Amino acid sequence: MQQAAIATMPERQKLAELLRKCSKNLFLDKGKEAHGAVVRKGYGFEMMINNDLIDMYGKCGRIDLACSVFDRMLDRNVVSWTALMCGYLLHGDAKRSLFLFREMTYSYEKPNEFTFSTNFKACGILGFPERGMQIHSLCSKSGYEWYPVVANSIIDMYSRCGRIADAALMFQAMPTRSVISWNVMITGYALEGKGEKSLLLFRSMQKQGEIPDEFTYTSTLKACSGSGALHQGTQIHAFLIVSGFPLQAQKIISGALIDLYVNCGHLAEAHKVFNQVELKSVISWTMLIVGYAQEGKLSLAMNLFRELTESSNPVDEFVLSSMIGVFADFALLDLGKQMHSFSTKIPFGADISVANSIVDMYLKCGLADEAERYFNEMPVKNVVSWTVMITGYGKYGLGNEAIHLFKKMQSSNVEPDGVAYLALLSACSHSGLVEEGQEYFTRLCNNYQLRPRVEHYACMVDILGRAGRLEEAKNLIESMPLKPNIGIWQTLLSACRVHKHVEMGRKVGEILLRLDGDNPVNFVMMSNIFAEARCWEECEKLRQIVKAKGLKKEAGRSWVEIDKEVHFFYNRDESHPLIESIHEMLKEMERRMKEEMGYEYEISFSLHDVEEETQQESLRVHSEKLAIGLALVCGGLEKNGKPIRIFKNLRVCGDCHEFIKGLSKLLQKVFLVRDANRFHKFENGICSCGEYW
């Protein structure tokens, strides 16, 4: 019946229908054939046909051909402009879409609801709230603001641009809301890290009689995952099961459930959901594999990875980048090298995101030369590639090299973004390059396309604070056009400790406790300042508050890889089977360092209200020393020239820093230590950080 109807259609309409079918199903070759027929039949200058051609080429990824059709058109309407804008957006060029929107306004063609919707999406992708607000103003004057597709796009744009309050105002003002409106707002809160508000909205939606769809459940589960709301997430899971929702056939929702359980540390439950899914997505595989790896269960992670490679799912760039990223974070060099080798054997291994992850992995594993060699061999580099390398130089304290690379990036016609500037400022901070840091911060402030964020100001505070210019740093915080966050005050407090500025430390600490009174980090930082200044009363008062509130700071954890096995240690850890040998080794090293080099403990890094002998014992059981002790027990004393690599999740303490310096001289051995801040290369009693960490 349908074929008979098509047969009776006018020829022109048949071609239009064919082009729309090609557009919908991404049939590029058939679309090109239809284009040839359009030209042969004499319809090459008909506006409707050309609009269909632009749409087809845009959706099939041939934006160049879409532009060619657009440029040859004698007349254009709003559909012509919007189709090309959509094509650019699908092509990943949101800036070009916004440029076309501006060109269209000069042509006196009036935008419609789809034009507005497309460009709100472009603003959201680029994070251009000011441009979005300008388009919103134009939209209001044109009367399209309350079209559902436009209103939802406005909410999404504000959410993506970090203007969640503006998104909420728009949502509340909407005369009618669809399930899409609720979904966009729930997702917006989740993206902002306000999962509890997403959950409140989810309940309000149900109370108002709106029936959630799969995207509602997915967004709400992501909100639960982001805020650690396991109880609420399991309730949603239970409801889906009771209501007969076909979870085994729903890749998106089951993926959100796996993400929830992985993020909340319930890997067994995540694996259970994973096993129930009939058609597993690559994302679900990756989340579970990465979850096991992050928990230190590397054999399970690698077994799952092998299962993935044997399944019908392709190992894509997302899987490779994620796996290499985990190995980079844990500095698992052997596994990282294996994954690098594997990536060379599959098509997706050539993707630029994989190459960037490989560079990052070598940097984080202490092989800066290898990272540099691979970086230089990359055929294509994007802004992320350059930023990864600049960040790496910063972590190694190579500030001048980072600046040189930043300049080289610009001369290669790659525009630095806000993250690249952040990496450069951080590199200046780690190298004590105050003037250079100020110069690039000024450039960022004067860049009309970029706006400095709180993190950029925090870097400048760190640069000034490390240099002892504490008043300047404090004045910068108080005069900045953005609201100071907790992190920037913590940066200043850390500088107060380094330079033993107790009075300013006290004032900054009071601000922090008002803003973030349940964060144990703030109490620990203040307590350390008072302890080093021997202000025992204030120090004890803080400790009592921490005890009363039941606060616990993040545990220090160090690890070392020996014979392809990773060994983790916490402070005072007694669980390792070789712990007695480790203690004996550390005592022997201390004895030799005292006798041969006059080494003494830096007991200011220990508890103040115990005997000196106990203080020394507490320092000996720091996690990084235990990891070094194991490395020495397991053949590290041999004169093989191979460095000992140790990794820690927090900043290395002053006593351990002095101890490793002495050990490198005593044993004539290189120690590479990566802590939360940077890399330290200890060689012949000297550290590469130059006491600047």
For each residue, the residues with C-beta under 8 A, 3 or more apart:
1: 4 5
2: 5 6
3: 6 7
4: 1 7 8
5: 1 2 8 9
6: 2 3 9 14 17
7: 3 4
8: 4 5
9: 5 6 13 14 17
10: 13 14
11: 14 15 41
12: 15 16 41 43 46 49
13: 9 10 16 17
14: 6 9 10 11 17 18
15: 11 12 18 19 34 37 38 41 43 49
16: 12 13 19 20 48 49 52
17: 6 9 13 14 20 21
18: 14 15 21 22 30 34
19: 15 16 22 23 31 34 35 38 49 52 53 55 56
20: 16 17 23 24 52 55 56
21: 17 18 24 25 27
22: 18 19 25 26 27 28 30 31 34 56 60
23: 19 20 26 31 52 55 56 59 60
24: 20 21
25: 21 22
26: 22 23 59 60
27: 21 22 30 31 60
28: 22 31 32 60 61 62
29: 32 33
30: 18 22 27 33 34
31: 19 22 23 27 28 34 35 53 56 57 60
32: 28 29 35 36
33: 29 30 36 37
34: 15 18 19 22 30 31 37 38 56
35: 19 31 32 38 39 53
36: 32 33 39 40
37: 15 33 34 40 41
38: 15 19 34 35 41 43 44 49 53
39: 35 36 42 43 44
40: 36 37
41: 11 12 15 37 38
42: 39
43: 12 15 38 39 46 49
44: 38 39 49 50 72
45: 50 73 74
46: 12 43 49 50
47: 50 51 73 75 76 77 80
48: 16 51 52
49: 12 15 16 19 38 43 44 46 52 53
50: 44 45 46 47 53 54 69 70 72 73 80
51: 47 48 54 55 77 79 80 83
52: 16 19 20 23 48 49 55 56
53: 19 31 35 38 49 50 56 57 66 69
54: 50 51 57 58 66 69 70 80 83 84 87
55: 19 20 23 51 52 58 59 66 83 86 87
56: 19 20 22 23 31 34 52 53 59 60
57: 31 53 54 60 62 63 65 66 69 87
58: 54 55 62 63 66 83 84 86 87 88 90 91
59: 23 26 55 56 86 87 90
60: 22 23 26 27 28 31 56 57
61: 28 90 91
62: 28 57 58 65 66
63: 57 58 66 67 87 88 91 93
64: 67 68
65: 57 62 68 69
66: 53 54 55 57 58 62 63 69 70 83 84 87
67: 63 64 70 71 84
68: 64 65 71 72
69: 50 53 54 57 65 66 72 73
70: 50 54 66 67 73 76 80 84
71: 67 68
72: 44 50 68 69
73: 45 47 50 69 70 76 80
74: 45
75: 47
76: 47 70 73 80 81 107 109
77: 47 51 80 81 109
78: 81 82 104 109 110 111 112 115
79: 51 82 83
80: 47 50 51 54 70 73 76 77 83 84
81: 76 77 78 84 85 100 101 104 107 109 111 115
82: 78 79 85 86 111 112 114 115 118
83: 51 54 55 58 66 79 80 86 87
84: 54 58 66 67 70 80 81 87 88 100
85: 81 82 88 89 97 100 101 115 118 119 122
86: 55 58 59 82 83 89 90 97 114 118
87: 54 55 57 58 59 63 66 83 84 90 91
88: 58 63 84 85 91 93 94 96 97 100
89: 85 86 92 93 94 97 118 121 122 125
90: 58 59 61 86 87
91: 58 61 63 87 88
92: 89
93: 63 88 89 96 97
94: 88 89 97 98 121 122 123 125 126
95: 98 99 122 126
96: 88 93 99 100
97: 85 86 88 89 93 94 100 101 118 119 122
98: 94 95 101 102 119 122 123 126 128 131
99: 95 96 102 103
100: 81 84 85 88 96 97 103 104
101: 81 85 97 98 104 105 111 115 119 122 135
102: 98 99 105 106
103: 99 100 106 107
104: 78 81 100 101 107 109 111 115
105: 101 102 108 109 111
106: 102 103
107: 76 81 103 104
108: 105
109: 76 77 78 81 104 105
110: 78 142
111: 78 81 82 101 104 105 115 116 138 142 144
112: 78 82 115 116 144
113: 116 117 144 147 149 150
114: 82 86 117 118 149
115: 78 81 82 85 101 104 111 112 118 119
116: 111 112 113 119 120 135 139 142 144 150 153
117: 113 114 120 121 149 150 152 153
118: 82 85 86 89 97 114 115 121 122
119: 85 97 98 101 115 116 122 123 135
120: 116 117 123 124 132 135 136 150 153 154 156 157
121: 89 94 117 118 124 125 153 156 157
122: 85 89 94 95 97 98 101 118 119 125 126 128
123: 94 98 119 120 126 127 128 129 131 132 135 157 161
124: 120 121 127 132 153 156 157 159 160 161
125: 89 94 121 122 160
126: 94 95 98 122 123 131
127: 123 124 160 161 162
128: 98 122 123 131 132 161
129: 123 132 133 157 158 161 162 163
130: 133 134
131: 98 123 126 128 134 135
132: 120 123 124 128 129 135 136 154 157 158 161
133: 129 130 136 137
134: 130 131 137 138
135: 101 116 119 120 123 131 132 138 139
136: 120 132 133 139 140 145 154
137: 133 134 140 141
138: 111 134 135 141 142
139: 116 135 136 142 144 145 150 154
140: 136 137 143 145
141: 137 138
142: 110 111 116 138 139 145
143: 140
144: 111 112 113 116 139 147 150
145: 136 139 140 142 150 151 154
146: 150 151 174 175
147: 113 144 150 151
148: 151 152 176 178 180 181
149: 113 114 117 152 153
150: 113 116 117 120 139 144 145 146 147 153 154
151: 145 146 147 148 154 155 170 174 181
152: 117 148 149 155 156 178 180 181 184
153: 116 117 120 121 124 149 150 156 157
154: 120 132 136 139 145 150 151 157 158 167 170
155: 151 152 158 159 167 170 171 181 184 185 188
156: 120 121 124 152 153 159 160 167 184 187 188
157: 120 121 123 124 129 132 153 154 160 161
158: 129 132 154 155 161 163 164 166 167 170 188
159: 124 155 156 163 164 167 184 185 187 188 189 191 192
160: 124 125 127 156 157 188 191
161: 123 124 127 128 129 132 157 158
162: 127 129 192
163: 129 158 159 166 167
164: 158 159 167 168 188 189 192 194
165: 168 169
166: 158 163 169 170
167: 154 155 156 158 159 163 164 170 171 185 188
168: 164 165 171 172 185 188
169: 165 166 172 173
170: 151 154 155 158 166 167 173 174
171: 155 167 168 174 177 181 184 185
172: 168 169
173: 169 170
174: 146 151 170 171 177 181
175: 146
176: 148
177: 171 174 181 182 210
178: 148 152 181 182
179: 182 183 205 210 211 212 213 216
180: 148 152 183 184 215
181: 148 151 152 155 171 174 177 178 184 185
182: 177 178 179 185 186 201 205 210 212 216
183: 179 180 186 187 213 215 216 219
184: 152 155 156 159 171 180 181 187 188
185: 155 159 167 168 171 181 182 188 189 201
186: 182 183 189 190 198 201 202 205 216 219 220 223
187: 156 159 183 184 190 191 198 219 222
188: 155 156 158 159 160 164 167 168 184 185 191 192
189: 159 164 185 186 192 194 195 197 198 201 223
190: 186 187 193 194 195 198 219 220 222 223 226
191: 159 160 187 188
192: 159 162 164 188 189
193: 190 226 227
194: 164 189 190 197 198 227
195: 189 190 198 199 223 224 225 226 227 228 229
196: 199 200 227 229
197: 189 194 200 201
198: 186 187 189 190 194 195 201 202 219 220 223
199: 195 196 202 203 220 223 224 229 232
200: 196 197 203 204
201: 182 185 186 189 197 198 204 205
202: 186 198 199 205 206 212 216 220 223
203: 199 200 206 207
204: 200 201 207 208
205: 179 182 186 201 202 208 210 212 216
206: 202 203 209 210 212
207: 203 204
208: 204 205
209: 206
210: 177 179 182 205 206
211: 179
212: 179 182 202 205 206 216 217 220
213: 179 183 216 217
214: 217 218 250 252 253
215: 180 183 218 219 252
216: 179 182 183 186 202 205 212 213 219 220
217: 212 213 214 220 221 236 240 245 253 256
218: 214 215 221 222 252 253 255 256
219: 183 186 187 190 198 215 216 222 223
220: 186 190 198 199 202 212 216 217 223 224 236
221: 217 218 224 225 233 236 253 256 257 259 260
222: 187 190 218 219 225 226 256 259 260
223: 186 189 190 195 198 199 202 219 220 226 227 229
224: 195 199 220 221 227 228 229 230 232 233 236 260
225: 195 221 222 228 233 256 259 260 263 264
226: 190 193 195 222 223 263
227: 193 194 195 196 223 224
228: 195 224 225 263 264
229: 195 196 199 223 224 232 233
230: 224 233 234 260 261 264 266
231: 234 235
232: 199 224 229 235 236
233: 221 224 225 229 230 236 237 257 260 261 264
234: 230 231 237 238
235: 231 232 238 239
236: 217 220 221 224 232 233 239 240
237: 233 234 240 241 257 260
238: 234 235 241 242
239: 235 236 242 243
240: 217 236 237 243 245 247 253
241: 237 238 244 245 247
242: 238 239
243: 239 240
244: 241
245: 217 240 241 250 253
246: 249 250
247: 240 241 250 253 254 257 273 276 277
248: 254 276 277 278
249: 246 278 279
250: 214 245 246 247 253 254
251: 254 255 277 279 280 281 284
252: 214 215 218 255 256
253: 214 217 218 221 240 245 247 250 256 257
254: 247 248 250 251 257 258 273 274 276 277 284
255: 218 251 252 258 259 281 283 284 287
256: 217 218 221 222 225 252 253 259 260
257: 221 233 237 247 253 254 260 261 270 273
258: 254 255 261 262 270 273 274 284 287 288
259: 221 222 225 255 256 262 263 287
260: 221 222 224 225 230 233 237 256 257 263 264 270
261: 230 233 257 258 264 266 267 269 270 273
262: 258 259 265 266 267 270 287 288 290 291
263: 225 226 228 259 260 291
264: 225 228 230 233 260 261
265: 262 295
266: 230 261 262 269 270
267: 261 262 270 271 288 291 292 295 297
268: 271 272
269: 261 266 272 273
270: 257 258 260 261 262 266 267 273 274 287 288 291
271: 267 268 274 275 288
272: 268 269 275 276
273: 247 254 257 258 261 269 270 276 277
274: 254 258 270 271 277 280 284 288
275: 271 272
276: 247 248 254 272 273
277: 247 248 251 254 273 274 280 284
278: 248 249
279: 249 251
280: 251 274 277 284 285 311 313
281: 251 255 284 285 313
282: 285 286 308 313 314 315 316 318 319
283: 255 286 287 318
284: 251 254 255 258 274 277 280 281 287 288
285: 280 281 282 288 289 304 308 311 313 319
286: 282 283 289 290 318 319 322 323
287: 255 258 259 262 270 283 284 290 291
288: 258 262 267 270 271 274 284 285 291 292 304
289: 285 286 292 293 301 304 305 308 319 322 323
290: 262 286 287 293 294 301 322 323 325 326
291: 262 263 267 270 287 288 294 295
292: 267 288 289 295 297 298 300 301 304
293: 289 290 296 297 298 301 323 326 327 330
294: 290 291 326 329
295: 265 267 291 292
296: 293 330 566 568
297: 267 292 293 300 301
298: 292 293 301 302 332 335 566
299: 302 303
300: 292 297 303 304
301: 289 290 292 293 297 298 304 305 326
302: 298 299 305 306 335
303: 299 300 306 307
304: 285 288 289 292 300 301 307 308
305: 289 301 302 308 309 323
306: 302 303 309 310
307: 303 304 310 311
308: 282 285 289 304 305 311 313 315 319
309: 305 306 315
310: 306 307
311: 280 285 307 308
312:
313: 280 281 282 285 308
314: 282 348
315: 282 308 309 319 320 346 348
316: 282 319 320 348
317: 320 321 348 351 353 354
318: 282 283 286 321 322 353
319: 282 285 286 289 308 315 316 322 323
320: 315 316 317 323 324 339 342 343 348 349 351 354 357
321: 317 318 324 325 351 353 354 356 357
322: 286 289 290 318 319 325 326
323: 286 289 290 293 305 319 320 326 327 339
324: 320 321 327 328 336 339 340 343 354 357 358 360 361
325: 290 321 322 328 329 357 360 361
326: 290 293 294 301 322 323 329 330 332
327: 293 323 324 330 331 332 333 335 336 339 361
328: 324 325 331 336 357 360 361 363 364 365
329: 294 325 326 364
330: 293 296 326 327 559 566 647
331: 327 328 364 365 366 559 561 645 647 674
332: 298 326 327 335 336 365 561 566
333: 327 336 337 365 366 367 561 645
334: 337 338 561 564
335: 298 302 327 332 338 339 564
336: 324 327 328 332 333 339 340 358 361 362 365
337: 333 334 340 341
338: 334 335 341 342
339: 320 323 324 327 335 336 342 343 361
340: 324 336 337 343 344 358 361
341: 337 338 344 345
342: 320 338 339 345 346 349
343: 320 324 339 340 346 348 349 354 358
344: 340 341 349
345: 341 342 349
346: 315 342 343 349
347: 350
348: 314 315 316 317 320 343 351 354
349: 320 342 343 344 345 346 354
350: 347 354 355
351: 317 320 321 348 354 355
352: 355 356 378 380 381 382 384 385
353: 317 318 321 356 357 384
354: 317 320 321 324 343 348 349 350 351 357 358
355: 350 351 352 358 359 374 378 385
356: 321 352 353 359 360 382 384 385 388
357: 320 321 324 325 328 353 354 360 361
358: 324 336 340 343 354 355 361 362 374
359: 355 356 362 363 371 374 375 378 385 388 389 392
360: 324 325 328 356 357 363 364 371 388 392
361: 324 325 327 328 336 339 340 357 358 364 365
362: 336 358 359 365 367 368 370 371 374
363: 328 359 360 367 368 371 388 389 391 392 395 396
364: 328 329 331 360 361 392 674
365: 328 331 332 333 336 361 362 645
366: 331 333 643 645 672 674 679
367: 333 362 363 370 371
368: 362 363 371 372 392 393 396
369: 372 373
370: 362 367 373 374
371: 359 360 362 363 367 368 374 375 389 392
372: 368 369 375 376 389
373: 369 370 376 377
374: 355 358 359 362 370 371 377 378
375: 359 371 372 378 381 385 389
376: 372 373
377: 373 374
378: 352 355 359 374 375 381 385
379:
380: 352
381: 352 375 378 385 386 412 414
382: 352 356 385 386 414
383: 386 387 409 414 415 416 417 419 420
384: 352 353 356 387 388
385: 352 355 356 359 375 378 381 382 388 389
386: 381 382 383 389 390 405 406 408 409 414 416 420
387: 383 384 390 391 416 417 419 420 423
388: 356 359 360 363 384 385 391 392
389: 359 363 371 372 375 385 386 392 393 405
390: 386 387 393 394 402 405 406 409 420 423 424 427
391: 363 387 388 394 395 423 426 427
392: 359 360 363 364 368 371 388 389 395 396
393: 368 389 390 396 398 399 401 402 405 427
394: 390 391 397 398 399 402 423 424 426 427 428 429 430 431 678
395: 363 391 392 430 674 677 678 679
396: 363 368 392 393 678 679 681 688
397: 394 430 431 678 679 688 689 690 692
398: 393 394 401 402 427 431
399: 393 394 402 403 427 428 430 431 432 433 436
400: 403 404 431 433
401: 393 398 404 405
402: 390 393 394 398 399 405 406 423 424 427 428 431
403: 399 400 406 407 424 427 428 433 436 440
404: 400 401 407 408
405: 386 389 390 393 401 402 408 409
406: 386 390 402 403 409 410 416 420 424 440
407: 403 404 410 411
408: 386 404 405 411 412
409: 383 386 390 405 406 412 414 416 420
410: 406 407 413 414 415 416
411: 407 408
412: 381 408 409
413: 410
414: 381 382 383 386 409 410
415: 383 410 449
416: 383 386 387 406 409 410 420 421 424
417: 383 387 420 421 450
418: 421 422 444 450 451 452 453 456
419: 383 387 422 423
420: 383 386 387 390 406 409 416 417 423 424
421: 416 417 418 424 425 440 444 450 452 456
422: 418 419 425 426 453 455 456 459
423: 387 390 391 394 402 419 420 426 427
424: 390 394 402 403 406 416 420 421 427 428 440
425: 421 422 428 429 437 440 441 456 459 460 463
426: 391 394 422 423 429 430 459 462
427: 390 391 393 394 398 399 402 403 423 424 430 431 433
428: 394 399 402 403 424 425 431 433 434 436 437 440 459 463
429: 394 425 426 432 433 437 459 462 463 466
430: 394 395 397 399 426 427 677 678 689 692 693
431: 394 397 398 399 400 402 427 428 692
432: 399 429 466 467 690 692
433: 399 400 403 427 428 429 436 437 463
434: 428 437 438 463 464 467 469
435: 438 439
436: 399 403 428 433 439 440
437: 425 428 429 433 434 440 441 459 460 463
438: 434 435 441 442 460 463
439: 435 436 442 443
440: 403 406 421 424 425 428 436 437 443 444
441: 425 437 438 444 445 452 456 459 460
442: 438 439 445 446
443: 439 440 446 447
444: 418 421 440 441 447 450 452 456
445: 441 442 452
446: 442 443
447: 443 444 450
448:
449: 415
450: 417 418 421 444 447
451: 418
452: 418 421 441 444 445 456 457 482
453: 418 422 456 457 482
454: 457 458 480 482 483 484 485 487 488
455: 422 458 459 487
456: 418 421 422 425 441 444 452 453 459 460
457: 452 453 454 460 461 476 477 480 482 484 488
458: 454 455 461 462 487 488 491
459: 422 425 426 428 429 437 441 455 456 462 463
460: 425 437 438 441 456 457 463 464 473 476
461: 457 458 464 465 473 476 477 488 491 492 495
462: 426 429 458 459 465 466 491 494 495
463: 425 428 429 433 434 437 438 459 460 466 467
464: 434 460 461 467 469 470 472 473 476 495
465: 461 462 468 469 470 473 491 492 494 495 496 498 499
466: 429 432 462 463 495 498 692
467: 432 434 463 464
468: 465 499
469: 434 464 465 472 473
470: 464 465 473 474 492 495 496 499 501 504
471: 474 475
472: 464 469 475 476
473: 460 461 464 465 469 470 476 477 492 495
474: 470 471 477 478 492 504 508
475: 471 472 478 479
476: 457 460 461 464 472 473 479 480
477: 457 461 473 474 480 484 488 489 492
478: 474 475
479: 475 476
480: 454 457 476 477 484
481:
482: 452 453 454 457
483: 454
484: 454 457 477 480 488 489
485: 454 488 489
486: 489 490 512 515 516 519
487: 454 455 458 490 491
488: 454 457 458 461 477 484 485 491 492
489: 477 484 485 486 492 493 508 511 512 515
490: 486 487 493 494 512 521 522 525
491: 458 461 462 465 487 488 494 495
492: 461 465 470 473 474 477 488 489 495 496 504 508
493: 489 490 496 497 505 508 509 512 522 525 526 529
494: 462 465 490 491 497 498 525
495: 461 462 464 465 466 470 473 491 492 498 499 501
496: 465 470 492 493 499 500 501 502 504 505 508 529
497: 493 494 500 505 525 528 529 532
498: 465 466 494 495
499: 465 468 470 495 496
500: 496 497 529 532 533
501: 470 495 496 504 505
502: 496 505 506 529 530 533 535
503: 506 507
504: 470 474 492 496 501 507 508
505: 493 496 497 501 502 508 509 526 529
506: 502 503 509 510 526 529 538
507: 503 504 510 511
508: 474 489 492 493 496 504 505 511 512
509: 493 505 506 512 513 522 525 526 529
510: 506 507 513 514
511: 489 507 508 514 515
512: 486 489 490 493 508 509 515 516 519 522 526
513: 509 510 516 517 522 523 526
514: 510 511 517
515: 486 489 511 512
516: 486 512 513 519 522
517: 513 514 522
518: 549 551
519: 486 512 516 522 523 551
520: 523 524 546 551 552 553 554
521: 490 524 525 553 554
522: 490 493 509 512 513 516 517 519 525 526
523: 513 519 520 526 527 542 543 545 546 551 553
524: 520 521 527 528 553
525: 490 493 494 497 509 521 522 528 529
526: 493 505 506 509 512 513 522 523 529 530 542
527: 523 524 530 531 539 542 543
528: 497 524 525 531 532
529: 493 496 497 500 502 505 506 509 525 526 532 533
530: 502 526 527 533 535 536 538 539 542
531: 527 528 534 535 536 539 604 608
532: 497 500 528 529 604
533: 500 502 529 530
534: 531 608
535: 502 530 531 538 539
536: 530 531 539 540 608 609
537: 540 541
538: 506 530 535 541 542
539: 527 530 531 535 536 542 543 608
540: 536 537 543 544 609
541: 537 538 544 545
542: 523 526 527 530 538 539 545 546
543: 523 527 539 540 546 547
544: 540 541 547 548
545: 523 541 542 548 549
546: 520 523 542 543 549 551
547: 543 544 550
548: 544 545
549: 518 545 546
550: 547
551: 518 519 520 523 546
552: 520
553: 520 521 523 524
554: 520 521 649 650
555: 570 571
556: 570 571 622 623 624 648 649 650
557: 568 569 570 623 648 649 650
558: 568 569 623 624 626 627 646 647 648 649
559: 330 331 566 567 568 569 627 646 647
560: 566 567 627 628 630 631 644 645 646 647
561: 331 332 333 334 564 565 566 567 645
562: 565 567 630 631 634
563: 634
564: 334 335 561
565: 561 562
566: 296 298 330 332 559 560 561
567: 559 560 561 562 576 627 630
568: 296 557 558 559
569: 557 558 559 573 576 623 626 627 630
570: 555 556 557 573 623
571: 555 556 621 622 623
572: 618 621
573: 569 570 576 579 621 623 626
574: 579
575: 579
576: 567 569 573 579 582 626 630
577:
578: 581 582 630 633 634
579: 573 574 575 576 582 583 626
580: 583 584
581: 578 584 585 633
582: 576 578 579 585 586 626 629 630 633
583: 579 580 586 587 620 629
584: 580 581 587 588
585: 581 582 588 589 629 632 633
586: 582 583 589 590 620 625 626 628 629
587: 583 584 590 591 620
588: 584 585 591 592
589: 585 586 592 593 632 663 666
590: 586 587 593 594 599 620 659
591: 587 588 594 595
592: 588 589 595 596 666
593: 589 590 596 597 599 659 662 663 666
594: 590 591 597 598 599 600
595: 591 592
596: 592 593 666
597: 593 594 662 665 666
598: 594
599: 590 593 594 658 659 662
600: 594
601: 606 615 616 619 655
602: 605 619 653 654 655 658
603: 606 612 615 616 619 655
604: 531 532 654
605: 602 619 653 654 655 656
606: 601 603 610 615 616 618 619 655
607: 610 614 615 618
608: 531 534 536 539
609: 536 540
610: 606 607 614 615 618
611: 614 615
612: 603 615 616
613: 616 617
614: 607 610 611 617 618
615: 601 603 606 607 610 611 612 618 619
616: 601 603 606 612 613 619 620
617: 613 614 620 621
618: 572 606 607 610 614 615 621
619: 601 602 603 605 606 615 616 622 625 655 656
620: 583 586 587 590 616 617 625
621: 571 572 573 617 618 625 626
622: 556 571 619 625 626 653 655 656
623: 556 557 558 569 570 571 573 626 627 648
624: 556 558 627 628 646 648 652 656 660 673
625: 586 619 620 621 622 628 629 656 659
626: 558 569 573 576 579 582 586 621 622 623 629 630
627: 558 559 560 567 569 623 624 630 631 646
628: 560 586 624 625 631 632 636 644 646 660 663 671
629: 582 583 585 586 625 626 632 633
630: 560 562 567 569 576 578 582 626 627 633 634
631: 560 562 627 628 634 636 644 646
632: 585 589 628 629 636 637 644
633: 578 581 582 585 629 630 636
634: 562 563 578 630 631
635: 638
636: 628 631 632 633 644 669
637: 632 667
638: 635
639: 668
640:
641:
642:
643: 366 669 670 671 672
644: 560 628 631 632 636 669 670 671 672
645: 331 333 365 366 560 561 671 672 673 674
646: 558 559 560 624 627 628 631 671 672 673 674
647: 330 331 558 559 560 673 674 675
648: 556 557 558 623 624 651 652 673 674 675 676
649: 554 556 557 558 676
650: 554 556 557 675 676
651: 648 675 676 677 693
652: 624 648 656 657 660 673 675 680 693
653: 602 605 622 656 657
654: 602 604 605 657 658
655: 601 602 603 605 606 619 622 658 659
656: 605 619 622 624 625 652 653 659 660
657: 652 653 654 660 661 680 687 693
658: 599 602 654 655 661 662
659: 590 593 599 625 655 656 662 663
660: 624 628 652 656 657 663 664 671 673 680 682 687
661: 657 658 664 665 682 685 686 687
662: 593 597 599 658 659 665 666 685
663: 589 593 628 659 660 666 667 669 671 682
664: 660 661 667 668 669 670 671 682 683 684 685 686
665: 597 661 662 668 684 685
666: 589 592 593 596 597 662 663
667: 637 663 664
668: 639 664 665 684
669: 636 643 644 663 664
670: 643 644 664 681 682 683
671: 628 643 644 645 646 660 663 664 680 681 682 683
672: 366 643 644 645 646 679 680 681 682
673: 624 645 646 647 648 652 660 679 680 682
674: 331 364 366 395 645 646 647 648 678 679 680
675: 647 648 650 651 652 678 680 693
676: 648 649 650 651
677: 395 430 651 693
678: 394 395 396 397 430 674 675 689 693
679: 366 395 396 397 672 673 674 688
680: 652 657 660 671 672 673 674 675 687 688 689 693
681: 396 670 671 672 687 688
682: 660 661 663 664 670 671 672 673 685 686 687 688
683: 664 670 671 686 688
684: 664 665 668
685: 661 662 664 665 682
686: 661 664 682 683
687: 657 660 661 680 681 682 690 691
688: 396 397 679 680 681 682 683
689: 397 430 678 680 692 693
690: 397 432 687
691: 687
692: 397 430 431 432 466 689
693: 430 651 652 657 675 677 678 680 689
